[in-house]
């Protein structure tokens, strides 16, 4: 099995776990949502919330959009990762985005893969731009990156539709923005790792 297939398999396993968690919490243990979501007031007493919050969801439509996006990003860009580097990226983006929100004083509570998805997509697009051999490829990637920033601006202005209920969606631009910044960090760390491997060769 190639590394690309291994990464794809891992992403499908994570997707299955996210779906199972939603139905398990909804049907069997609803109290778990309040124990594993991001909640700044208790984050130092329960630091796992920095990471576990990304894998919980509020509604069926919420997880459907997030899981489909997550699997699609992996299907398109799995070639850039080994299983180890892929999991490293998820950890850096998940923890990085949560810690950034904490450092900026974000007081809301959140769950969902969307911040991690934004970060992973931006990381993968930057990897694609670095690997592009033609100017048109780089221009296309640059256009998509600008479109993501435009989407973030639309969310800030309240012009972007969301699968969340009214009242739960007011801070999505902050969650997605933190994910994007963490994705840039993950890309930088990934590139440094590849550069070191090249030097060893």
C-alpha positions in Angstrom: 0.0 0.0 0.0 1.4 3.4 -1.0 1.8 6.3 1.4 -0.9 8.1 -0.4 -3.3 5.2 0.1 -2.3 5.0 3.8 -3.0 8.7 4.3 -6.4 8.3 2.6 -7.3 5.4 4.8 -6.3 7.3 7.9 -8.5 10.2 6.8 -11.4 7.9 6.2 -10.9 6.4 9.6 -10.9 9.8 11.2 -14.1 10.7 9.3 -15.8 7.5 10.5 -14.8 8.3 14.1 -16.3 11.8 13.8 -19.5 10.4 12.5 -19.7 7.8 15.2 -18.9 10.4 17.9 -21.8 12.6 16.7 -24.4 9.8 17.0 -22.9 8.3 20.1 -23.0 11.6 22.0 -26.4 12.5 20.6 -28.0 9.1 21.5 -26.0 7.7 24.4 -24.0 10.4 26.2 -25.1 14.0 25.5 -23.2 15.2 28.6 -19.9 14.5 26.8 -20.4 17.4 24.5 -20.0 19.8 27.4 -16.8 17.9 28.6 -14.9 17.9 25.3 -15.9 21.2 23.5 -13.7 24.2 23.5 -14.5 26.2 26.7 -11.9 28.9 27.5 -12.9 29.2 31.2 -11.9 25.7 32.0 -9.3 25.0 29.4 -6.4 24.7 31.8 -8.3 22.3 33.9 -9.2 20.2 30.8 -6.5 20.9 28.2 -7.7 18.1 26.0 -10.5 20.4 24.9 -8.0 22.3 22.8 -8.0 19.3 20.4 -11.1 17.2 21.0 -13.4 20.1 20.2 -12.5 19.8 16.5 -14.0 16.4 16.2 -17.5 17.1 17.7 -20.5 18.5 15.9 -23.8 20.1 16.7 -26.0 18.7 13.9 -26.2 16.2 11.1 -25.7 18.9 8.5 -22.8 20.3 10.5 -20.8 17.0 10.4 -21.9 16.2 6.8 -20.4 19.4 5.4 -17.3 19.1 7.6 -16.6 15.4 7.0 -17.1 15.6 3.3 -14.8 18.6 3.1 -12.2 16.9 5.2 -12.3 13.7 3.1 -12.2 15.7 -0.2 -9.1 17.7 0.9 -7.3 14.5 1.7 -8.3 12.9 -1.6 -6.9 15.9 -3.5 -3.7 16.4 -1.6 -2.8 13.1 0.1 0.3 12.8 -2.2 2.1 15.5 -0.1 2.0 13.5 3.1 3.2 10.4 4.9 0.9 9.1 7.7 3.2 10.7 10.2 3.4 14.1 8.5 -0.4 14.1 8.0 -1.1 13.4 11.6 1.5 16.0 12.6 -0.3 18.5 10.4 -3.7 17.8 12.1 -2.1 18.1 15.5 -0.4 21.4 14.7 -3.5 22.9 13.0 -5.9 21.6 15.7 -3.9 22.7 18.7 -2.4 25.8 17.0 -5.8 27.2 16.1 -7.2 26.6 19.6 -4.2 28.1 21.3 -4.4 31.1 19.1 -8.0 31.6 19.9 -7.1 31.3 23.6 -4.3 33.8 23.3 -6.5 36.3 21.6 -9.1 36.0 24.3 -11.8 34.1 22.5 -14.6 33.6 25.1 -17.0 31.5 23.1 -17.4 27.8 22.9 -17.0 25.8 19.7 -17.0 22.4 18.2 -16.4 21.2 14.6 -13.9 20.3 12.0 -14.3 23.5 9.9 -11.4 25.4 11.5 -9.1 22.4 11.0 -10.4 22.0 7.4 -9.6 25.6 6.6 -6.1 25.2 8.0 -5.5 21.9 6.2 -6.7 23.3 2.9 -4.5 26.4 3.1 -1.5 24.2 4.0 -2.2 21.9 1.1 -2.6 24.8 -1.3 0.7 26.3 -0.2 2.3 22.9 -0.8 0.7 22.8 -4.2 2.1 26.2 -5.0 5.6 25.2 -4.0 5.4 22.1 -6.2 3.8 23.8 -9.2 5.9 23.7 -12.3 4.0 26.2 -14.4 3.0 29.8 -13.7 -0.6 29.1 -14.5 -0.8 26.5 -11.8 0.6 29.0 -9.3 -1.8 31.6 -10.4 -4.7 29.2 -10.0 -3.6 28.3 -6.5 -3.1 32.0 -5.6 -6.6 32.7 -6.8 -8.1 30.0 -4.6 -6.1 31.3 -1.6 -7.5 34.8 -2.3 -11.0 33.3 -2.5 -10.6 31.7 0.9 -9.6 35.1 2.4 -12.6 36.6 0.6 -14.8 34.0 2.2 -13.4 34.9 5.6 -14.2 38.5 5.0 -17.8 37.6 4.0 -18.1 35.6 7.2 -16.9 38.6 9.2 -19.5 40.8 7.5 -22.2 38.1 8.0 -22.7 37.5 4.3 -21.8 33.9 4.2 -24.4 31.1 4.8 -23.7 28.6 7.5 -25.0 25.2 8.6 -25.0 26.3 12.2 -28.1 27.7 14.0 -28.5 31.4 14.5 -26.4 32.4 17.6 -23.9 29.6 17.0 -22.5 31.2 13.8 -21.5 34.7 14.9 -17.8 33.9 15.5 -17.1 31.4 12.6 -14.7 33.9 10.9 -12.5 33.8 14.0 -12.5 30.0 14.1 -11.7 29.7 10.5 -9.2 32.5 10.6 -7.3 30.8 13.4 -7.4 27.6 11.4 -5.9 29.4 8.4 -3.1 30.9 10.4 -2.4 27.5 12.0 -2.4 26.0 8.5 0.3 28.4 7.5 2.4 27.4 10.5 1.9 23.7 9.7 3.0 24.3 6.1 6.1 26.2 7.3 7.0 23.3 9.7 6.3 20.8 7.0 8.6 22.6 4.5 11.4 22.9 7.1 11.2 19.1 7.7 11.5 18.4 4.0 14.4 20.8 3.7 16.3 19.0 6.5 15.7 15.6 4.8 17.0 17.0 1.5 20.2 18.2 3.3 20.7 14.7 4.8 20.6 13.2 1.3 
